[in-house]
Structures are given as C-alpha cells and as structure tokens.
C-alpha cells in the first residue's frame, strides 16, 4: 500500500494548526508537509513557505516530497474578504485552481478543499437548508466557495480526481485566535470573558448560526477523507451541522462559569453577512454516507473551551 505524503496549505490558520497535528498522529511527522505564507516555529516536523497562488512552487514541493494528497485550507475568510473583494477572489480562486491542476497533473490520490455555509444566501430557508438547495452567496468568500465546489466536481467528473469537501459552519476552538470570519465572535468571546470579563459583540444577540467545535470539525474532515470513494455521493460539498446558537445563548452559558461576565451588542457590517446565512443546515446525507455524528453540544463545548483556556493562560 502506498504511504501517503500529505501537503497542507494554510497550515498556520485556525483549522490548519489542529488538522496538521491530527494528520501527524495518523500518518507520522515526516509524512505531513505544513505550508503557509509565513514560517511558524511551533511546528515539529516539516514546514515550507508557500504562497498557494504560486503554482510553480506548489509543483516543486509536490515533486520534492512525493505528495499524494493535499488539504487546501489557504483562504481569505468572509469578513476580511469584504474589505478587498477582488484581492480575496484572486487569492481564493487562484490557489484552488492551482491545487486542482496539481492534483490532475501529479495524479494525487485525494484532494480536500473545504467549503462553507457562506455559500447560502437570503433565499435559503432559515432552518434545515437541504443539501441540494441552490447557493446564492452574498459575499466574495461565499462566491469563491461555490465556484470551488463546482470546480471540484468538474475535476472529479472530467479527470477522475478524488476531490472531497465539507461546508463548514462556524468553527470554534481554543487552539488559535479568531481569523477574520463572521462567526469568529464565538471564539473571541471566550478570550474576552477570561481576560476582561466583558465582550462587545459585532452580531446582534439573537443571531443564530450553525457552529461546530474544532474537535468535531477535525473528526468530520478525517472521516470524510477516510471513507471509501464509492461511499462519497456528493462531489460538490457536504452540508455539515453540529449545533446552532446565538451570541446571547453562548454568553448565557459562559456566565454559568464566569458569573461577572457581561456582554453588549454593537452590530457592524458583519451583521449583514450573518443575516444572509441560515440558522441550521440539513446534513443527513453526510450522516448516511459516512456516519457523521457530532460529539459536542453547547454545554460541553463551553466547558471544554474554558477548561483549556483557563488552564493554559498563554492560549487566552
């Protein structure tokens, strides 16, 4: 059996750091090549500088390390992307096409390119958005994700490249700081609760959005990538749902542990982005195809976040 050699783009990001660690446990340090625009000396193992829009350097790394799989996480997120729409489109789409082309040329065994709930827009139902619902994104990030989904399906259908994807909800983890997404209030709020006992939220208190704890997001990613190809029925991106809550509900749960924590609400331009997203999505096909099931609800998520951040002050 061929030994997998896996390259991860965007490895310094919120998901990237945790995913790289999980992949190293599965495949060994020497078989995971973490890449990003800037070096991160905290990694134990192989790290290479890579601008994922640079196809030549990507190709050189694939040949140098005999890469068999790519997890493509490099992207400009939703809120940050709106500050420079054309620039973020260039980064998100050029890098995605580079990875797909590399997958085709070098005949990689699998490619993972995540999508997002940002693909849905105002016309989507607020609850239980079906897998097949037509995406009408309102942000350049969402537009790029829809395009990426369709390019992935195209490369699978035309070239046989095994491209897989998940529509991530907001991802919450203690391992890194917020990264510029609209749902990142749900990470920042924990840091402010511990350090300052107060948080000013950029979304309105009643804004319910789909969320997922980092442990569940990583587990879902690995389950998808480990599933036999004949079990993968969705070649755009699978809906992924774990839990949904509002800022007010999250704050209330944190207050069970930090009684003097207070929150006020000052919605900004990110509220308009969130208003176009659903409160929940239907992930029944993921549950059926590769037995997806989340492990964390709101109470267990909050407890685990606070346990890690309070016990390790350098994280907070």
Secondary structure, 3 states (H helix, E strand, C coil): CCCCCEEEECCCCHHHHHHHHHHHHHHCHHHEEEEECCCCCCCCCEEEECCCCCHHHHHHHHHHHCCCEEEECCCCCHHHHCCCHHHHHHHHHHHHHHHHHHHHHCCCCEEEECEEHHHCCCCCCCCCECCCCCCCCCCHHHHHHHHHHHHHHHHHHHHCCCEECEEECEEECCCCCCCCCHHHHHHHHHHHHHHCCEEEECCCCCCCEEEEEHHHHHHHHHHHHHCCHHHCCCCCCEECCCEEECHHHHHHHHHCCCCCCEEEECCCHHHHHHHCCCCCECCHHHHHHHCCCCCCCHHHHHHHHHHHHHHCCCCC
